Amino acid sequence: METDVLACIYMAEKESLVDVLVVGAGPVGLITAYQLARFGGVSVRIIEKHSKSVQDAYGRAITLFPRTSEMLDQLGLADELLQEAFACRETVAYNSLGEEVHGRGWSFMNEMKDTAFDFALVLRQKYQEETFRNALRRYGVEVEASVELVGIDINDTASSSLHSVTATVQDAEKKFLKTIRCRCLIGADGGRSSVRRLLSIPFEGATSEDKWVRIDGHVKTDLPKPRAYCSIESPTHGNVLWVGLDRGATRIGYAFTDDRANAYAEFDEQAAITEAIAAVKPFALGFEQVDWWTIYTVGQRIAKRFSVDNCVFLAGDASHTHSSGAAQGLNTGIHDAVNLGWKLSLVLRGLAFPTLLNTYEIERRPNVQKLIQYDADISRLMTNRLPENWQGEPTADVNEVLGQIMDEAGSFSSGLGISYEYQADNPLVSSSSSSGPLKPGVRAPDITLLKPGTFERTRLFRETPNIGSFYLIFFATESSQGVSRAVFHGVEQSRLLKEWIASRSITYLTILPTKVPSVYGSLGRAYFDIEDKPGYQRYGIDPHRGGIAVIRPDGWIYFVIDIHTDVTNELEILFKGILLDPF
């Protein structure tokens, strides 16, 4: 009997069950785990190969662009980030003489409009991770470090509701092996992903011979705008990056050419400082303190596939890598995490069809491929070379071309222009017959609203937090009677819609075109449009007829519906292809 008890204890220590195992505790892994914990109904664990003290030594990513900040805001994380971040609202380029020039170098700030986050949120990755870890801890989930994934086995015959993935992990300190059986495993473990390697997923693309130096620290300088996103056109060090960081620090980046490498027996921290001083000439530079520095290789790669059997998924650098030239790595990874998080939650909670998970790669891959092309061009231009497939004048000024490409990629870089295009196999982006300005798959406008009674201003995104639920936004008619009231009644009587709402798959919200003393009787929480009804205009809805905007949990448009007699049936048809009847 004693032997049996000991065997049971041994097995309990060696094997455990969880719904989702996240591998990698960088921002992408933390945001993925946080969403699953926040939405509820799904158990989650997150493991990290490196201890936190080791991770703290890395400078890594620094910039969150507007769309990313919006998504983090809807997850309740932006306010805390803003308490520590530096809000950068200006880009500037200097030529080799130190003169400010326009239409060259960095110009992406020009497209940061139509958002409350009309700036680059600059905060070094280790401080972002602290915020995300603290948020995850509030849901009772701690990062398990130092724990390394050493094996993955997928039971192809198991039901999707069972724990079909067996992960073998090793404690880096105690060296013993454990197995974790899970329903899904997320590989968010970086460019050298163990998950991708263990599943033999090809990582396609190329690593160039180009190398860049990045150095963070506290500096003294006569640069005119040291707290901006700057580029300095250096004839010897490429298009030099200068970024004002949090806590008064600065990041400087420059090309690490053969000349730089050959000039030193060992390229150490002092060499990195010496070359940084040369790179920013004609401006003066002195370092008071160096926080971090590195040399890294530039390359663009993308995984052959982002998932295996809809039970293992790759996200962030595990599925695609690129240079920091476009400053998109962290942002793209968070876009991956947010796109995947709500879909995985709904499926694992039995509220959505498992085929919903197919849309993760369908939606993310085209945007990643677009980024990789931009990044390949930008990284060459920043080393004073024209893009590889350049069709223009061979003598073109590389800094002018860089400005043109940065301008062209502006809405994509900010994230505000990222959309999910129509594809026949994606039920989330159908071919819309709506004549309005918003099509399925585009970002939902974050319109200004007024709260009932006080008429206090708020934003739609603040009132539609990401809780893993679709939002039905009812734009009521001018009159409290008539078509919209009939629609309200019809929706209230719909069995399927009521059940989906009860399961938290769908949430109601009502927007009224004009202020009234009472919003009693509205579906869900109610708000008013502001004067001249710009909200109705942005959504292409006539205040005299009303309409419905269906917004995905991640803030993209699912559909905009004109009010007509069969609107309830149309809503049921839309959701029947995605959501399961929970009862």
VOKOL-546574 format. One record per residue (C-alpha): x, y, z. Coordinates in steps of 0.1 Angstrom, whole numbers, padded with zeros to 4 digits, always signed. Layout:
# residues N
XYZ...
//
This chain:
# residues 583
+0000+0000+0000+0028+0024+0009+0045+0017-0024+0013+0025-0043+0009+0058-0025+0045+0068-0033+0040+0058-0069+0009+0081-0071+0029+0110-0056+0057+0103-0080+0033+0103-0110+0016+0135-0098+0050+0152-0097+0061+0139-0131+0029+0145-0150+0002+0172-0149-0027+0184-0170-0035+0219-0183-0057+0233-0211-0029+0255-0226+0008+0254-0221+0026+0286-0233+0063+0282-0240+0082+0314-0238+0076+0343-0213+0085+0373-0235+0057+0398-0243+0040+0375-0269+0038+0345-0245+0028+0367-0216+0000+0384-0235-0013+0351-0248-0014+0336-0214-0029+0367-0199-0058+0367-0224-0066+0331-0217-0066+0337-0179-0086+0370-0183-0113+0355-0204-0118+0326-0180-0128+0290-0183-0094+0278-0195-0064+0267-0174-0030+0280-0185+0007+0276-0176+0036+0295-0189+0072+0283-0189+0105+0301-0197+0139+0286-0203+0158+0316-0190+0155+0330-0155+0142+0365-0152+0175+0378-0140+0191+0367-0173+0163+0382-0193+0168+0415-0176+0202+0418-0192+0187+0422-0226+0177+0455-0241+0156+0441-0270+0123+0457-0282+0113+0492-0272+0084+0506-0293+0046+0500-0292+0028+0516-0321-0008+0530-0320-0028+0499-0330-0008+0477-0306-0014+0502-0278-0051+0502-0286-0053+0464-0283-0034+0465-0250-0058+0492-0238-0087+0470-0246-0070+0443-0225-0067+0467-0196-0029+0470-0198-0022+0504-0215-0027+0526-0184+0001+0509-0164+0024+0510-0194+0019+0547-0198+0029+0553-0162+0064+0542-0171+0067+0549-0209+0081+0577-0229+0054+0590-0254+0073+0599-0285+0054+0622-0309+0080+0634-0333+0103+0620-0359+0132+0639-0374+0160+0632-0399+0194+0649-0401+0217+0648-0431+0255+0643-0428+0260+0681-0421+0236+0680-0392+0208+0698-0410+0172+0688-0404+0158+0674-0437+0123+0664-0447+0109+0636-0468+0139+0614-0458+0146+0588-0432+0120+0583-0405+0086+0597-0413+0061+0571-0400+0047+0595-0373+0027+0612-0401+0002+0584-0402-0005+0583-0364-0040+0598-0366-0075+0588-0358-0065+0572-0325-0061+0582-0289-0026+0567-0291-0012+0592-0316+0024+0585-0306+0050+0558-0302+0048+0543-0268+0085+0537-0260+0093+0514-0231+0121+0489-0229+0110+0453-0231+0120+0443-0196+0097+0470-0182+0069+0459-0205+0074+0423-0193+0071+0434-0156+0037+0449-0163+0025+0418-0182+0038+0395-0155+0021+0415-0128-0012+0414-0147-0009+0377-0152-0002+0372-0116-0035+0389-0107-0052+0359-0123-0031+0334-0103-0006+0325-0130+0031+0327-0124+0059+0322-0150+0077+0290-0143+0115+0295-0149+0140+0280-0155+0120+0253-0173+0130+0241-0208+0109+0223-0233+0127+0192-0246+0100+0172-0263+0066+0173-0279+0043+0144-0288+0009+0149-0305-0017+0122-0303-0033+0125-0337-0062+0102-0328-0073+0121-0297-0104+0142-0296-0099+0180-0297-0115+0181-0262-0088+0158-0248-0052+0166-0238-0037+0154-0270-0003+0172-0267+0023+0159-0243+0052+0183-0236+0083+0170-0219+0101+0197-0199+0133+0198-0179+0139+0219-0148+0172+0237-0156+0183+0236-0119+0172+0202-0107+0176+0186-0141+0147+0162-0137+0121+0157-0165+0084+0162-0162+0055+0158-0186+0027+0182-0191-0003+0171-0210-0023+0199-0226-0051+0205-0251-0030+0232-0269+0006+0244-0268+0017+0278-0278+0053+0283-0291+0062+0319-0282+0098+0311-0276+0116+0334-0300+0136+0331-0332+0154+0299-0321+0121+0283-0311+0123+0249-0295+0087+0243-0304+0094+0249-0341+0125+0228-0340+0110+0199-0322+0081+0198-0347+0106+0201-0377+0087+0231-0391+0109+0248-0418+0120+0284-0412+0121+0298-0447+0140+0330-0457+0175+0343-0454+0199+0358-0430+0220+0385-0446+0256+0393-0439+0245+0427-0425+0250+0433-0388+0239+0462-0366+0250+0475-0332+0225+0487-0307+0235+0505-0275+0213+0519-0247+0224+0543-0221+0223+0578-0206+0240+0604-0228+0249+0640-0232+0246+0655-0266+0240+0687-0287+0216+0669-0310+0187+0695-0314+0158+0670-0308+0173+0642-0286+0139+0630-0274+0125+0622-0308+0127+0592-0331+0157+0603-0352+0177+0592-0381+0212+0606-0389+0226+0601-0424+0261+0589-0417+0284+0582-0447+0303+0556-0426+0277+0540-0403+0246+0539-0425+0213+0555-0415+0219+0559-0378+0190+0553-0354+0185+0575-0324+0155+0570-0301+0146+0586-0268+0138+0559-0243+0120+0556-0210+0137+0569-0178+0157+0595-0198+0178+0569-0216+0187+0568-0253+0191+0540-0279+0216+0544-0307+0219+0520-0336+0243+0518-0365+0256+0494-0392+0284+0471-0381+0305+0469-0412+0337+0451-0420+0356+0483-0414+0341+0486-0379+0350+0449-0371+0385+0450-0385+0394+0482-0366+0393+0463-0333+0410+0432-0319+0379+0428-0298+0347+0447-0303+0336+0453-0268+0315+0479-0249+0342+0506-0252+0344+0500-0290+0306+0502-0292+0308+0536-0275+0336+0548-0297+0317+0539-0329+0285+0554-0316+0303+0587-0311+0316+0585-0346+0282+0575-0360+0263+0605-0349+0288+0631-0362+0286+0661-0366+0267+0660-0333+0286+0656-0300+0279+0626-0279+0291+0614-0244+0280+0584-0224+0273+0588-0187+0262+0552-0184+0257+0522-0207+0227+0500-0198+0230+0474-0226+0246+0468-0260+0246+0441-0286+0255+0432-0322+0229+0413-0342+0225+0399-0376+0198+0411-0400+0175+0386-0416+0139+0378-0426+0124+0344-0421+0089+0329-0418+0077+0295-0406+0063+0271-0432+0032+0269-0411+0020+0286-0380+0001+0256-0365+0000+0218-0363-0033+0200-0361-0049+0231-0345-0033+0221-0312+0002+0236-0315+0006+0272-0326+0036+0294-0332+0035+0332-0325+0058+0361-0326+0095+0355-0335+0089+0317-0333+0069+0321-0365+0086+0350-0382+0117+0372-0377+0129+0404-0392+0153+0432-0384+0145+0461-0361+0147+0486-0390+0109+0490-0392+0106+0485-0354+0078+0460-0359+0089+0427-0343+0073+0433-0309+0041+0448-0325+0037+0420-0350+0041+0394-0322+0014+0411-0301-0009+0412-0331-0004+0375-0334-0011+0369-0297-0043+0390-0297-0056+0374-0329-0050+0339-0315-0060+0345-0279-0098+0351-0283-0102+0324-0309-0084+0298-0288-0105+0308-0257-0138+0305-0275-0129+0271-0290-0115+0256-0258-0146+0268-0238-0168+0249-0263-0183+0282-0276-0169+0282-0312-0162+0256-0339-0126+0243-0339-0123+0255-0375-0122+0291-0361-0086+0284-0353-0078+0280-0390-0083+0317-0394-0052+0325-0372-0027+0317-0400-0051+0328-0428-0052+0363-0413-0017+0367-0399+0005+0353-0427-0004+0379-0454+0004+0407-0430+0036+0391-0419+0047+0386-0455+0040+0423-0462+0061+0433-0432+0090+0411-0443+0091+0428-0477+0090+0462-0461+0117+0452-0436+0140+0437-0463+0139+0470-0482+0143+0492-0451+0172+0472-0436+0192+0476-0469+0184+0513-0471+0196+0518-0435+0230+0504-0446+0232+0528-0475+0221+0504-0502+0191+0504-0525+0165+0476-0522+0175+0443-0538+0148+0445-0564+0150+0482-0569+0135+0493-0603+0142+0530-0600+0173+0551-0608+0204+0533-0598+0219+0565-0585+0189+0573-0564+0196+0588-0529+0191+0560-0505+0178+0584-0478+0152+0598-0500+0141+0563-0510+0140+0553-0473+0117+0583-0466+0094+0573-0495+0091+0537-0483+0086+0547-0447+0058+0571-0458+0043+0543-0480+0044+0519-0451+0031+0545-0426-0004+0532-0419+0009+0497-0418+0037+0506-0394+0013+0523-0371-0009+0493-0373-0040+0514-0379-0041+0504-0416-0037+0466-0410-0067+0447-0422-0077+0412-0429-0086+0407-0466-0115+0386-0479-0106+0349-0484-0132+0323-0493-0121+0300-0464-0122+0327-0437-0157+0330-0422-0146+0361-0402-0141+0382-0434-0170+0376-0457-0177+0395-0489-0198+0424-0477-0227+0439-0497-0227+0469-0474-0224+0502-0493-0209+0519-0462-0172+0529-0456-0164+0499-0434-0158+0464-0448-0153+0432-0428-0117+0428-0417-0108+0465-0412-0101+0482-0378-0132+0494-0361-0131+0532-0356-0126+0543-0320-0153+0569-0319-0159+0594-0291-0191+0588-0271-0210+0605-0243-0221+0586-0211-0258+0589-0201-0267+0615-0175-0233+0631-0171-0225+0634-0208-0189+0626-0198-0168+0618-0228-0154+0583-0234-0142+0562-0263-0158+0532-0279-0127+0510-0273-0128+0519-0236-0164+0507-0235-0157+0475-0255-0129+0459-0236-0115+0427-0250-0132+0400-0229-0132+0374-0256-0167+0384-0267-0181+0398-0300-0199+0431-0297-0232+0439-0313-0233+0477-0315-0268+0490-0321-0269+0524-0337-0305+0535-0328-0327+0557-0350-0335+0593-0342-0368+0582-0328-0371+0558-0299-0400+0542-0318-0401+0525-0352-0376+0503-0370-0348+0501-0344-0373+0493-0316-0387+0465-0337-0352+0452-0343-0344+0454-0305-0375+0433-0299-0366+0408-0325-0331+0403-0312-0343+0400-0277-0367+0372-0288-0340+0353-0307-0332+0321-0289-0298+0317-0304-0287+0352-0298-0299+0351-0262-0280+0318-0256-0248+0332-0271-0251+0363-0249-0257+0342-0219-0225+0323-0227-0206+0356-0231-0199+0349-0267-0217+0381-0276-0222+0414-0258-0247+0442-0266-0241+0479-0267-0264+0507-0279-0255+0541-0293-0281+0568-0297-0278+0597-0321-0290+0624-0297-0291+0630-0260-0322+0619-0242-0331+0620-0204-0332+0582-0201-0316+0553-0220-0338+0527-0202-0348+0499-0225-0317+0500-0246-0299+0467-0253-0268+0465-0231-0250+0497-0220-0260+0528-0238-0241+0559-0250-0247+0590-0271-0229+0601-0302-0215+0636-0300-0227+0667-0318-0230+0664-0356-0231+0625-0352-0195+0617-0364-0198+0582-0350-0227+0574-0373-0208+0589-0402-0177+0568-0394-0197+0536-0394-0217+0547-0425-0250+0545-0407-0280+0568-0414-0294+0582-0381-0329+0580-0395-0326+0543-0403-0302+0530-0378-0279+0500-0382-0258+0474-0364-0220+0471-0363-0206+0437-0353-0171+0440-0339-0148+0411-0332-0132+0407-0297-0099+0420-0311-0114+0452-0324-0118+0445-0361-0151+0448-0380-0169+0415-0385-0199+0430-0403-0220+0462-0406-0257+0455-0412-0284+0479-0425-0316+0477-0405-0343+0457-0423-0369+0432-0413-0348+0400-0414-0318+0415-0395-0322+0389-0367-0320+0361-0392-0290+0376-0408-0272+0379-0374-0280+0342-0367-0266+0332-0401-0234+0352-0394-0227+0337-0361-0239+0301-0369-0208+0297-0390-0186+0305-0360-0203+0300-0327-0216+0268-0313-0250+0266-0296-0238+0265-0260-0269+0249-0247
//
